[in-house]
Amino acid sequence: MPGGDTGGWFVLFLAAIIPVMHLQGSDESLFAVPNLEDGPARPVLQSSQVLPQIGTYTLAKPGGGLCIKATLGVQYMVTLKKRWYYNLDPSEVLSSGYCHKEAAVLSLTRRNDAAGLQFHFKKVKRQTFPVVRVSALISERNTFYVTKLTASVSPRPLCPGCANKTYSGWVEHASLFAASFGGSFRCRSANVLHTSSEMSLLLVSLQVQAFGVPAGRYGEGVECLADFNRRVLPVVFGAVVMGLLLMAVLTFLLVRDRRGYERL
């Protein structure tokens, strides 16, 4: 009987522990996916500014070929008591989105959704949108542009014990980064976009084309106003300086000759 009691207690012990072991295994499988509570998964804000790496991102059409191609460097600028910086690493970015006939979205997302950037594109026939744009003059063909840009970043807290926080914002524009259909918008100059009171975006070496990228190559580029000014203004300034110098020389010669005649 003692041996039988011992065996009975052992069976009851196994019957009690096996369901617990099974439930623990199920919990581990449910929570094995990394999440933003893991410190290393969060972006780390830097106190000094370094230009971001340039990456190229694409989105395919449902029927094949490219719908969107974008080349740019992205920097998040978070303003608290001072300004902090985070550069989006192209090697950690996944591109996704959708491509319809007259609307498309390119979404750039860092792993675990710790940082993201979404471009909302629209295509219109001719210039049916307000003439408020960053680009220079474009032709009267079908046109695409960005109507909205949204961004978010969930960085690691700046101090031990500080609460986690996600900074987000957006820019809505009548025709941001506009270009003729079949061409691309290009801006080598830095673009600073203020998305909220606490966050801005710095976009560098930007080139983008939407609603079709034949053979995967950019079409004729429309340069932004900043590039146009940087290219043209030095020429204009040089011409003005040369004109002023020429006028000064001619004035000097005329005055000298006049004094010579007066002496005679």
VOMI-898013 format. One record per residue: residue in three letters; chain; x, y, z of N, C-alpha, C in turn. Coordinates in steps of 0.05 Angstrom, whole numbers, plus 5000, padded with zeros to 4 digits. Layout:
N
('ALA'; 'A'; (X; Y; Z); (X; Y; Z); (X; Y; Z)),
...
//
This chain:
264
('MET'; 'A'; (5016; 4976; 5000); (5000; 5000; 5000); (5017; 5025; 5000)),
('PRO'; 'A'; (5039; 5027; 5017); (5055; 5051; 5015); (5065; 5056; 4988)),
('GLY'; 'A'; (5075; 5033; 4974); (5085; 5037; 4947); (5063; 5047; 4929)),
('GLY'; 'A'; (5038; 5036; 4932); (5016; 5045; 4915); (5010; 5074; 4919)),
('ASP'; 'A'; (5010; 5084; 4945); (5005; 5112; 4950); (5026; 5130; 4937)),
('THR'; 'A'; (5051; 5121; 4939); (5072; 5137; 4927); (5068; 5139; 4897)),
('GLY'; 'A'; (5061; 5116; 4884); (5056; 5117; 4855); (5033; 5135; 4848)),
('GLY'; 'A'; (5012; 5135; 4865); (4989; 5152; 4859); (4995; 5181; 4861)),
('TRP'; 'A'; (5010; 5188; 4882); (5018; 5216; 4884); (5036; 5225; 4861)),
('PHE'; 'A'; (5053; 5206; 4851); (5070; 5213; 4828); (5054; 5218; 4803)),
('VAL'; 'A'; (5033; 5201; 4798); (5016; 5205; 4775); (5001; 5232; 4777)),
('LEU'; 'A'; (4991; 5238; 4801); (4977; 5264; 4805); (4996; 5287; 4800)),
('PHE'; 'A'; (5021; 5284; 4809); (5041; 5306; 4805); (5046; 5311; 4775)),
('LEU'; 'A'; (5049; 5288; 4759); (5054; 5291; 4731); (5029; 5303; 4717)),
('ALA'; 'A'; (5006; 5295; 4725); (4981; 5306; 4713); (4979; 5336; 4718)),
('ALA'; 'A'; (4989; 5345; 4741); (4987; 5374; 4747); (5008; 5390; 4733)),
('ILE'; 'A'; (5032; 5379; 4729); (5054; 5395; 4718); (5054; 5396; 4687)),
('ILE'; 'A'; (5044; 5374; 4674); (5045; 5373; 4645); (5029; 5395; 4632)),
('PRO'; 'A'; (5004; 5401; 4641); (4990; 5424; 4629); (5004; 5450; 4633)),
('VAL'; 'A'; (5017; 5454; 4656); (5032; 5479; 4660); (5055; 5481; 4641)),
('MET'; 'A'; (5070; 5459; 4637); (5092; 5459; 4618); (5082; 5465; 4590)),
('HIS'; 'A'; (5059; 5455; 4583); (5049; 5459; 4556); (5041; 5489; 4552)),
('LEU'; 'A'; (5029; 5500; 4573); (5021; 5529; 4571); (5045; 5547; 4569)),
('GLN'; 'A'; (5066; 5541; 4584); (5090; 5557; 4583); (5102; 5556; 4555)),
('GLY'; 'A'; (5102; 5533; 4543); (5113; 5530; 4516); (5097; 5547; 4496)),
('SER'; 'A'; (5070; 5547; 4500); (5053; 5563; 4482); (5058; 5593; 4486)),
('ASP'; 'A'; (5063; 5602; 4511); (5069; 5630; 4516); (5094; 5638; 4502)),
('GLU'; 'A'; (5115; 5622; 4503); (5140; 5628; 4491); (5138; 5631; 4461)),
('SER'; 'A'; (5121; 5614; 4449); (5118; 5617; 4420); (5102; 5642; 4412)),
('LEU'; 'A'; (5084; 5651; 4430); (5069; 5675; 4424); (5086; 5700; 4426)),
('PHE'; 'A'; (5104; 5701; 4445); (5119; 5725; 4450); (5148; 5724; 4440)),
('ALA'; 'A'; (5154; 5706; 4422); (5181; 5704; 4412); (5187; 5725; 4392)),
('VAL'; 'A'; (5166; 5738; 4380); (5171; 5759; 4360); (5182; 5784; 4373)),
('PRO'; 'A'; (5204; 5795; 4363); (5216; 5819; 4375); (5196; 5842; 4375)),
('ASN'; 'A'; (5198; 5860; 4394); (5180; 5883; 4395); (5196; 5907; 4404)),
('LEU'; 'A'; (5183; 5930; 4403); (5197; 5955; 4408); (5206; 5959; 4437)),
('GLU'; 'A'; (5197; 5941; 4455); (5207; 5943; 4482); (5236; 5934; 4485)),
('ASP'; 'A'; (5245; 5919; 4465); (5273; 5911; 4464); (5290; 5935; 4458)),
('GLY'; 'A'; (5308; 5943; 4476); (5324; 5967; 4472); (5339; 5968; 4445)),
('PRO'; 'A'; (5354; 5946; 4438); (5370; 5947; 4413); (5353; 5951; 4388)),
('ALA'; 'A'; (5326; 5944; 4390); (5309; 5946; 4366); (5302; 5975; 4360)),
('ARG'; 'A'; (5305; 5993; 4379); (5298; 6021; 4375); (5321; 6037; 4363)),
('PRO'; 'A'; (5315; 6056; 4346); (5336; 6074; 4336); (5349; 6090; 4359)),
('VAL'; 'A'; (5374; 6097; 4355); (5389; 6112; 4375); (5393; 6140; 4365)),
('LEU'; 'A'; (5383; 6160; 4379); (5387; 6188; 4371); (5416; 6197; 4376)),
('GLN'; 'A'; (5427; 6213; 4358); (5454; 6222; 4361); (5454; 6252; 4366)),
('SER'; 'A'; (5473; 6262; 4380); (5474; 6291; 4387); (5488; 6307; 4365)),
('SER'; 'A'; (5503; 6294; 4347); (5516; 6309; 4325); (5505; 6300; 4299)),
('GLN'; 'A'; (5505; 6318; 4279); (5493; 6313; 4253); (5514; 6302; 4234)),
('VAL'; 'A'; (5507; 6280; 4221); (5522; 6268; 4199); (5503; 6262; 4176)),
('LEU'; 'A'; (5511; 6268; 4152); (5493; 6264; 4129); (5486; 6235; 4127)),
('PRO'; 'A'; (5460; 6229; 4120); (5452; 6201; 4118); (5462; 6187; 4093)),
('GLN'; 'A'; (5462; 6160; 4094); (5469; 6144; 4071); (5447; 6146; 4050)),
('ILE'; 'A'; (5455; 6143; 4025); (5435; 6145; 4003); (5426; 6116; 3996)),
('GLY'; 'A'; (5400; 6112; 3994); (5389; 6087; 3987); (5370; 6089; 3963)),
('THR'; 'A'; (5366; 6068; 3949); (5347; 6067; 3927); (5326; 6046; 3933)),
('TYR'; 'A'; (5301; 6055; 3931); (5278; 6038; 3939); (5259; 6036; 3915)),
('THR'; 'A'; (5246; 6013; 3912); (5228; 6009; 3889); (5202; 5996; 3898)),
('LEU'; 'A'; (5182; 6000; 3882); (5156; 5987; 3886); (5146; 5977; 3859)),
('ALA'; 'A'; (5140; 5951; 3858); (5132; 5939; 3832); (5103; 5943; 3826)),
('LYS'; 'A'; (5096; 5942; 3801); (5068; 5943; 3792); (5056; 5915; 3795)),
('PRO'; 'A'; (5030; 5913; 3799); (5017; 5886; 3801); (5022; 5869; 3777)),
('GLY'; 'A'; (5023; 5881; 3753); (5027; 5866; 3729); (5056; 5863; 3720)),
('GLY'; 'A'; (5075; 5873; 3736); (5103; 5872; 3729); (5114; 5899; 3722)),
('GLY'; 'A'; (5140; 5902; 3724); (5153; 5928; 3720); (5152; 5945; 3745)),
('LEU'; 'A'; (5166; 5967; 3744); (5167; 5985; 3768); (5146; 6006; 3766)),
('CYS'; 'A'; (5133; 6010; 3789); (5113; 6032; 3792); (5127; 6057; 3803)),
('ILE'; 'A'; (5144; 6053; 3823); (5157; 6076; 3837); (5187; 6069; 3841)),
('LYS'; 'A'; (5204; 6088; 3836); (5232; 6086; 3843); (5240; 6112; 3857)),
('ALA'; 'A'; (5253; 6109; 3880); (5261; 6132; 3895); (5290; 6128; 3906)),
('THR'; 'A'; (5306; 6149; 3902); (5333; 6149; 3913); (5336; 6173; 3931)),
('LEU'; 'A'; (5344; 6168; 3956); (5347; 6190; 3975); (5361; 6181; 4000)),
('GLY'; 'A'; (5370; 6201; 4016); (5379; 6196; 4043); (5360; 6210; 4062)),
('VAL'; 'A'; (5353; 6197; 4084); (5333; 6206; 4103); (5345; 6210; 4131)),
('GLN'; 'A'; (5341; 6234; 4142); (5349; 6239; 4169); (5326; 6251; 4185)),
('TYR'; 'A'; (5321; 6239; 4208); (5300; 6249; 4227); (5314; 6269; 4246)),
('MET'; 'A'; (5302; 6292; 4249); (5313; 6312; 4267); (5292; 6317; 4289)),
('VAL'; 'A'; (5298; 6309; 4313); (5280; 6311; 4336); (5289; 6335; 4353)),
('THR'; 'A'; (5271; 6353; 4358); (5278; 6377; 4374); (5264; 6376; 4401)),
('LEU'; 'A'; (5280; 6373; 4422); (5271; 6374; 4449); (5283; 6399; 4462)),
('LYS'; 'A'; (5299; 6396; 4483); (5314; 6419; 4493); (5337; 6425; 4474)),
('LYS'; 'A'; (5346; 6406; 4459); (5366; 6409; 4438); (5358; 6392; 4415)),
('ARG'; 'A'; (5372; 6393; 4393); (5365; 6377; 4369); (5381; 6351; 4369)),
('TRP'; 'A'; (5366; 6329; 4363); (5377; 6303; 4361); (5373; 6292; 4332)),
('TYR'; 'A'; (5390; 6273; 4324); (5389; 6263; 4297); (5389; 6233; 4295)),
('TYR'; 'A'; (5374; 6223; 4275); (5375; 6194; 4270); (5374; 6191; 4239)),
('ASN'; 'A'; (5394; 6176; 4229); (5396; 6171; 4200); (5384; 6143; 4194)),
('LEU'; 'A'; (5366; 6143; 4174); (5354; 6117; 4166); (5375; 6102; 4150)),
('ASP'; 'A'; (5380; 6077; 4159); (5400; 6060; 4146); (5387; 6044; 4123)),
('PRO'; 'A'; (5395; 6048; 4098); (5381; 6034; 4076); (5382; 6004; 4078)),
('SER'; 'A'; (5402; 5993; 4092); (5403; 5963; 4094); (5383; 5952; 4113)),
('GLU'; 'A'; (5370; 5969; 4129); (5350; 5960; 4148); (5321; 5968; 4140)),
('VAL'; 'A'; (5318; 5977; 4115); (5292; 5988; 4106); (5279; 5968; 4088)),
('LEU'; 'A'; (5253; 5964; 4092); (5236; 5949; 4074); (5217; 5968; 4060)),
('SER'; 'A'; (5214; 5964; 4034); (5196; 5981; 4018); (5171; 5965; 4012)),
('SER'; 'A'; (5148; 5979; 4014); (5122; 5967; 4008); (5103; 5989; 3998)),
('GLY'; 'A'; (5078; 5982; 3995); (5059; 6002; 3986); (5039; 5991; 3966)),
('TYR'; 'A'; (5027; 6008; 3951); (5008; 5999; 3930); (5010; 6018; 3906)),
('CYS'; 'A'; (5001; 6008; 3883); (5003; 6024; 3859); (4977; 6021; 3843)),
('HIS'; 'A'; (4961; 6042; 3843); (4936; 6043; 3828); (4940; 6061; 3803)),
('LYS'; 'A'; (4919; 6065; 3788); (4922; 6080; 3763); (4929; 6109; 3768)),
('GLU'; 'A'; (4916; 6122; 3788); (4921; 6150; 3792); (4930; 6156; 3821)),
('ALA'; 'A'; (4935; 6136; 3837); (4944; 6140; 3864); (4963; 6117; 3872)),
('ALA'; 'A'; (4984; 6124; 3887); (5003; 6104; 3895); (5016; 6113; 3921)),
('VAL'; 'A'; (5026; 6093; 3936); (5040; 6099; 3962); (5065; 6082; 3963)),
('LEU'; 'A'; (5087; 6095; 3969); (5112; 6082; 3975); (5118; 6085; 4004)),
('SER'; 'A'; (5120; 6062; 4018); (5125; 6061; 4047); (5152; 6050; 4053)),
('LEU'; 'A'; (5169; 6065; 4067); (5195; 6056; 4075); (5194; 6052; 4105)),
('THR'; 'A'; (5200; 6027; 4114); (5196; 6020; 4141); (5221; 6006; 4152)),
('ARG'; 'A'; (5231; 6015; 4175); (5253; 6002; 4189); (5242; 5978; 4204)),
('ARG'; 'A'; (5259; 5958; 4209); (5250; 5934; 4222); (5236; 5940; 4248)),
('ASN'; 'A'; (5216; 5924; 4255); (5199; 5928; 4278); (5183; 5954; 4278)),
('ASP'; 'A'; (5181; 5966; 4254); (5166; 5991; 4252); (5177; 6013; 4270)),
('ALA'; 'A'; (5203; 6012; 4276); (5214; 6032; 4294); (5217; 6059; 4280)),
('ALA'; 'A'; (5216; 6060; 4254); (5217; 6085; 4239); (5204; 6080; 4212)),
('GLY'; 'A'; (5190; 6100; 4202); (5176; 6097; 4176); (5173; 6123; 4162)),
('LEU'; 'A'; (5169; 6120; 4135); (5165; 6144; 4118); (5147; 6135; 4095)),
('GLN'; 'A'; (5126; 6150; 4090); (5107; 6143; 4069); (5103; 6167; 4050)),
('PHE'; 'A'; (5106; 6161; 4024); (5101; 6181; 4003); (5074; 6174; 3990)),
('HIS'; 'A'; (5056; 6193; 3989); (5030; 6189; 3976); (5030; 6204; 3949)),
('PHE'; 'A'; (5029; 6189; 3928); (5031; 6201; 3901); (5004; 6203; 3888)),
('LYS'; 'A'; (5001; 6222; 3870); (4977; 6225; 3854); (4985; 6233; 3826)),
('LYS'; 'A'; (4970; 6223; 3807); (4974; 6229; 3778); (4950; 6244; 3768)),
('VAL'; 'A'; (4955; 6266; 3753); (4934; 6282; 3742); (4940; 6287; 3712)),
('LYS'; 'A'; (4919; 6293; 3697); (4922; 6300; 3669); (4927; 6330; 3667)),
('ARG'; 'A'; (4948; 6337; 3655); (4957; 6365; 3651); (4959; 6379; 3678)),
('GLN'; 'A'; (4960; 6405; 3679); (4964; 6420; 3704); (4937; 6428; 3715)),
('THR'; 'A'; (4923; 6409; 3727); (4897; 6415; 3740); (4900; 6421; 3769)),
('PHE'; 'A'; (4925; 6422; 3779); (4931; 6427; 3807); (4941; 6456; 3809)),
('PRO'; 'A'; (4940; 6468; 3834); (4950; 6496; 3837); (4979; 6498; 3831)),
('VAL'; 'A'; (4987; 6521; 3820); (5015; 6524; 3813); (5031; 6533; 3838)),
('VAL'; 'A'; (5034; 6514; 3856); (5050; 6518; 3880); (5068; 6494; 3883)),
('ARG'; 'A'; (5092; 6495; 3874); (5109; 6472; 3874); (5138; 6479; 3879)),
('VAL'; 'A'; (5153; 6458; 3886); (5182; 6462; 3892); (5198; 6461; 3866)),
('SER'; 'A'; (5188; 6448; 3846); (5203; 6444; 3821); (5202; 6468; 3803)),
('ALA'; 'A'; (5219; 6468; 3783); (5219; 6489; 3763); (5196; 6483; 3743)),
('LEU'; 'A'; (5196; 6498; 3720); (5174; 6495; 3701); (5173; 6467; 3690)),
('ILE'; 'A'; (5149; 6456; 3687); (5145; 6429; 3676); (5126; 6432; 3652)),
('SER'; 'A'; (5126; 6411; 3635); (5111; 6413; 3611); (5081; 6407; 3617)),
('GLU'; 'A'; (5064; 6411; 3596); (5035; 6408; 3599); (5026; 6379; 3595)),
('ARG'; 'A'; (5042; 6360; 3601); (5034; 6332; 3598); (5022; 6322; 3625)),
('ASN'; 'A'; (5015; 6296; 3626); (5006; 6285; 3651); (5028; 6288; 3672)),
('THR'; 'A'; (5020; 6293; 3696); (5038; 6300; 3718); (5034; 6283; 3742)),
('PHE'; 'A'; (5055; 6277; 3756); (5052; 6264; 3782); (5065; 6281; 3803)),
('TYR'; 'A'; (5057; 6278; 3828); (5069; 6293; 3850); (5061; 6280; 3876)),
('VAL'; 'A'; (5073; 6288; 3898); (5068; 6278; 3925); (5048; 6297; 3938)),
('THR'; 'A'; (5025; 6286; 3947); (5005; 6302; 3960); (5009; 6302; 3991)),
('LYS'; 'A'; (5020; 6280; 4001); (5024; 6278; 4030); (5048; 6261; 4036)),
('LEU'; 'A'; (5063; 6269; 4056); (5086; 6254; 4066); (5083; 6251; 4096)),
('THR'; 'A'; (5083; 6226; 4105); (5081; 6221; 4134); (5106; 6207; 4144)),
('ALA'; 'A'; (5113; 6212; 4169); (5137; 6201; 4180); (5134; 6195; 4210)),
('SER'; 'A'; (5149; 6176; 4220); (5148; 6170; 4249); (5174; 6156; 4257)),
('VAL'; 'A'; (5182; 6160; 4281); (5206; 6147; 4292); (5202; 6142; 4322)),
('SER'; 'A'; (5209; 6118; 4331); (5206; 6110; 4359); (5234; 6104; 4371)),
('PRO'; 'A'; (5249; 6124; 4379); (5276; 6121; 4387); (5279; 6109; 4416)),
('ARG'; 'A'; (5303; 6100; 4422); (5309; 6092; 4449); (5308; 6116; 4467)),
('PRO'; 'A'; (5297; 6114; 4491); (5296; 6137; 4509); (5324; 6149; 4514)),
('LEU'; 'A'; (5325; 6176; 4517); (5350; 6190; 4519); (5363; 6187; 4547)),
('CYS'; 'A'; (5348; 6177; 4567); (5359; 6174; 4593); (5348; 6148; 4606)),
('PRO'; 'A'; (5362; 6136; 4624); (5352; 6112; 4638); (5327; 6118; 4654)),
('GLY'; 'A'; (5307; 6102; 4650); (5281; 6106; 4664); (5262; 6125; 4650)),
('CYS'; 'A'; (5271; 6138; 4628); (5254; 6156; 4613); (5233; 6140; 4598)),
('ALA'; 'A'; (5210; 6151; 4594); (5188; 6137; 4580); (5194; 6135; 4550)),
('ASN'; 'A'; (5185; 6113; 4538); (5186; 6111; 4509); (5167; 6130; 4496)),
('LYS'; 'A'; (5175; 6141; 4472); (5158; 6160; 4458); (5162; 6157; 4428)),
('THR'; 'A'; (5140; 6160; 4414); (5141; 6160; 4385); (5136; 6188; 4375)),
('TYR'; 'A'; (5154; 6197; 4357); (5151; 6223; 4345); (5140; 6219; 4317)),
('SER'; 'A'; (5119; 6234; 4310); (5107; 6230; 4284); (5096; 6257; 4274)),
('GLY'; 'A'; (5091; 6257; 4248); (5081; 6282; 4236); (5077; 6277; 4206)),
('TRP'; 'A'; (5068; 6298; 4192); (5063; 6296; 4164); (5065; 6323; 4151)),
('VAL'; 'A'; (5068; 6322; 4124); (5068; 6346; 4107); (5048; 6342; 4085)),
('GLU'; 'A'; (5029; 6360; 4083); (5010; 6360; 4061); (5016; 6383; 4042)),
('HIS'; 'A'; (5017; 6378; 4016); (5026; 6398; 3997); (5009; 6396; 3972)),
('ALA'; 'A'; (5005; 6418; 3959); (4990; 6418; 3934); (5003; 6401; 3912)),
('SER'; 'A'; (5029; 6403; 3911); (5044; 6388; 3890); (5073; 6386; 3896)),
('LEU'; 'A'; (5080; 6370; 3916); (5107; 6367; 3925); (5122; 6347; 3906)),
('PHE'; 'A'; (5146; 6354; 3898); (5163; 6337; 3881); (5149; 6330; 3855)),
('ALA'; 'A'; (5138; 6351; 3841); (5123; 6347; 3817); (5141; 6343; 3793)),
('ALA'; 'A'; (5132; 6326; 3774); (5147; 6322; 3749); (5127; 6311; 3728)),
('SER'; 'A'; (5134; 6314; 3703); (5117; 6303; 3682); (5118; 6273; 3682)),
('PHE'; 'A'; (5096; 6261; 3674); (5094; 6232; 3673); (5115; 6221; 3653)),
('GLY'; 'A'; (5130; 6201; 3662); (5152; 6190; 3647); (5179; 6202; 3654)),
('GLY'; 'A'; (5178; 6224; 3669); (5203; 6237; 3679); (5206; 6234; 3709)),
('SER'; 'A'; (5226; 6246; 3720); (5231; 6244; 3748); (5236; 6271; 3760)),
('PHE'; 'A'; (5232; 6273; 3786); (5238; 6297; 3801); (5266; 6293; 3814)),
('ARG'; 'A'; (5283; 6312; 3812); (5311; 6310; 3822); (5318; 6334; 3838)),
('CYS'; 'A'; (5330; 6330; 3861); (5339; 6352; 3878); (5364; 6343; 3894)),
('ARG'; 'A'; (5387; 6353; 3885); (5412; 6347; 3899); (5415; 6363; 3924)),
('SER'; 'A'; (5402; 6386; 3925); (5403; 6403; 3949); (5387; 6390; 3972)),
('ALA'; 'A'; (5393; 6397; 3996); (5380; 6386; 4019); (5351; 6398; 4021)),
('ASN'; 'A'; (5332; 6381; 4027); (5304; 6389; 4032); (5297; 6385; 4061)),
('VAL'; 'A'; (5289; 6406; 4075); (5281; 6404; 4103); (5251; 6407; 4104)),
('LEU'; 'A'; (5237; 6386; 4114); (5208; 6387; 4115); (5200; 6386; 4145)),
('HIS'; 'A'; (5184; 6405; 4154); (5175; 6406; 4182); (5149; 6391; 4184)),
('THR'; 'A'; (5151; 6368; 4198); (5127; 6350; 4200); (5111; 6355; 4226)),
('SER'; 'A'; (5124; 6366; 4246); (5110; 6372; 4272); (5128; 6391; 4287)),
('SER'; 'A'; (5119; 6399; 4311); (5134; 6418; 4327); (5159; 6405; 4339)),
('GLU'; 'A'; (5160; 6378; 4340); (5183; 6364; 4351); (5200; 6349; 4331)),
('MET'; 'A'; (5191; 6347; 4306); (5206; 6331; 4287); (5205; 6343; 4259)),
('SER'; 'A'; (5229; 6343; 4247); (5232; 6351; 4219); (5247; 6329; 4204)),
('LEU'; 'A'; (5244; 6329; 4177); (5258; 6310; 4160); (5278; 6324; 4143)),
('LEU'; 'A'; (5301; 6313; 4140); (5321; 6322; 4121); (5324; 6301; 4099)),
('LEU'; 'A'; (5318; 6309; 4074); (5320; 6291; 4051); (5343; 6301; 4034)),
('VAL'; 'A'; (5362; 6284; 4027); (5385; 6292; 4011); (5387; 6274; 3986)),
('SER'; 'A'; (5398; 6286; 3965); (5403; 6272; 3940); (5378; 6258; 3931)),
('LEU'; 'A'; (5356; 6272; 3930); (5330; 6261; 3924); (5325; 6259; 3894)),
('GLN'; 'A'; (5316; 6235; 3885); (5306; 6232; 3858); (5283; 6211; 3859)),
('VAL'; 'A'; (5260; 6218; 3847); (5237; 6200; 3849); (5221; 6201; 3823)),
('GLN'; 'A'; (5210; 6178; 3817); (5193; 6175; 3793); (5171; 6156; 3800)),
('ALA'; 'A'; (5146; 6162; 3792); (5123; 6146; 3800); (5105; 6140; 3775)),
('PHE'; 'A'; (5089; 6118; 3778); (5070; 6109; 3758); (5084; 6099; 3733)),
('GLY'; 'A'; (5107; 6088; 3736); (5121; 6076; 3713); (5150; 6084; 3712)),
('VAL'; 'A'; (5168; 6065; 3711); (5197; 6070; 3709); (5207; 6051; 3687)),
('PRO'; 'A'; (5205; 6058; 3662); (5213; 6040; 3640); (5242; 6031; 3643)),
('ALA'; 'A'; (5245; 6004; 3641); (5271; 5991; 3643); (5285; 5997; 3669)),
('GLY'; 'A'; (5270; 6007; 3689); (5282; 6012; 3715); (5300; 6036; 3716)),
('ARG'; 'A'; (5300; 6053; 3695); (5317; 6076; 3694); (5301; 6102; 3696)),
('TYR'; 'A'; (5312; 6121; 3710); (5298; 6147; 3713); (5295; 6161; 3686)),
('GLY'; 'A'; (5273; 6174; 3683); (5269; 6191; 3659); (5282; 6218; 3663)),
('GLU'; 'A'; (5277; 6235; 3644); (5288; 6262; 3645); (5281; 6276; 3671)),
('GLY'; 'A'; (5301; 6287; 3684); (5297; 6298; 3711); (5288; 6327; 3710)),
('VAL'; 'A'; (5269; 6334; 3727); (5261; 6362; 3732); (5276; 6371; 3757)),
('GLU'; 'A'; (5293; 6391; 3755); (5308; 6399; 3779); (5291; 6417; 3797)),
('CYS'; 'A'; (5298; 6415; 3822); (5283; 6431; 3842); (5293; 6460; 3841)),
('LEU'; 'A'; (5278; 6478; 3853); (5284; 6506; 3852); (5311; 6512; 3866)),
('ALA'; 'A'; (5317; 6498; 3887); (5343; 6502; 3901); (5366; 6495; 3883)),
('ASP'; 'A'; (5365; 6473; 3868); (5386; 6466; 3849); (5388; 6487; 3827)),
('PHE'; 'A'; (5364; 6496; 3817); (5364; 6516; 3796); (5378; 6542; 3805)),
('ASN'; 'A'; (5371; 6551; 3829); (5383; 6575; 3840); (5413; 6572; 3844)),
('ARG'; 'A'; (5421; 6548; 3854); (5449; 6543; 3859); (5465; 6543; 3833)),
('ARG'; 'A'; (5453; 6534; 3812); (5466; 6533; 3786); (5467; 6559; 3771)),
('VAL'; 'A'; (5444; 6574; 3773); (5441; 6599; 3758); (5451; 6623; 3772)),
('LEU'; 'A'; (5446; 6626; 3798); (5453; 6650; 3813); (5483; 6657; 3811)),
('PRO'; 'A'; (5501; 6637; 3814); (5530; 6645; 3811); (5536; 6657; 3784)),
('VAL'; 'A'; (5523; 6647; 3763); (5527; 6658; 3736); (5517; 6686; 3734)),
('VAL'; 'A'; (5493; 6690; 3745); (5481; 6717; 3745); (5498; 6736; 3761)),
('PHE'; 'A'; (5506; 6727; 3785); (5523; 6744; 3802); (5549; 6751; 3788)),
('GLY'; 'A'; (5561; 6731; 3775); (5586; 6737; 3761); (5583; 6757; 3738)),
('ALA'; 'A'; (5560; 6754; 3724); (5555; 6773; 3702); (5550; 6801; 3712)),
('VAL'; 'A'; (5536; 6803; 3735); (5532; 6830; 3747); (5558; 6842; 3755)),
('VAL'; 'A'; (5575; 6827; 3768); (5601; 6837; 3777); (5618; 6846; 3753)),
('MET'; 'A'; (5618; 6829; 3732); (5634; 6837; 3709); (5622; 6862; 3696)),
('GLY'; 'A'; (5595; 6865; 3695); (5583; 6889; 3685); (5591; 6914; 3701)),
('LEU'; 'A'; (5591; 6911; 3727); (5598; 6934; 3744); (5627; 6941; 3740)),
('LEU'; 'A'; (5645; 6922; 3738); (5673; 6927; 3733); (5677; 6941; 3706)),
('LEU'; 'A'; (5663; 6931; 3686); (5665; 6944; 3659); (5655; 6973; 3660)),
('MET'; 'A'; (5633; 6978; 3674); (5623; 7005; 3676); (5643; 7023; 3691)),
('ALA'; 'A'; (5656; 7011; 3712); (5676; 7027; 3727); (5699; 7034; 3709)),
('VAL'; 'A'; (5709; 7015; 3693); (5731; 7020; 3675); (5724; 7040; 3654)),
('LEU'; 'A'; (5700; 7038; 3641); (5692; 7057; 3621); (5689; 7085; 3633)),
('THR'; 'A'; (5678; 7086; 3657); (5675; 7112; 3670); (5702; 7125; 3675)),
('PHE'; 'A'; (5721; 7109; 3685); (5748; 7119; 3690); (5761; 7129; 3664)),
('LEU'; 'A'; (5758; 7115; 3642); (5769; 7123; 3617); (5756; 7149; 3606)),
('LEU'; 'A'; (5730; 7151; 3609); (5716; 7175; 3600); (5725; 7200; 3616)),
('VAL'; 'A'; (5726; 7196; 3642); (5734; 7218; 3660); (5763; 7227; 3653)),
('ARG'; 'A'; (5781; 7208; 3649); (5809; 7214; 3643); (5811; 7229; 3616)),
('ASP'; 'A'; (5796; 7219; 3596); (5797; 7232; 3570); (5785; 7261; 3571)),
('ARG'; 'A'; (5764; 7264; 3587); (5752; 7290; 3590); (5771; 7310; 3603)),
('ARG'; 'A'; (5786; 7301; 3623); (5805; 7319; 3636); (5827; 7326; 3616)),
('GLY'; 'A'; (5834; 7307; 3599); (5855; 7313; 3579); (5846; 7334; 3560)),
('TYR'; 'A'; (5821; 7332; 3551); (5810; 7353; 3533); (5809; 7380; 3547)),
('GLU'; 'A'; (5802; 7381; 3572); (5800; 7406; 3586); (5827; 7420; 3588)),
('ARG'; 'A'; (5849; 7404; 3592); (5875; 7416; 3593); (5884; 7428; 3566)),
('LEU'; 'A'; (5875; 7415; 3545); (5881; 7426; 3518); (5866; 7452; 3513)),
//
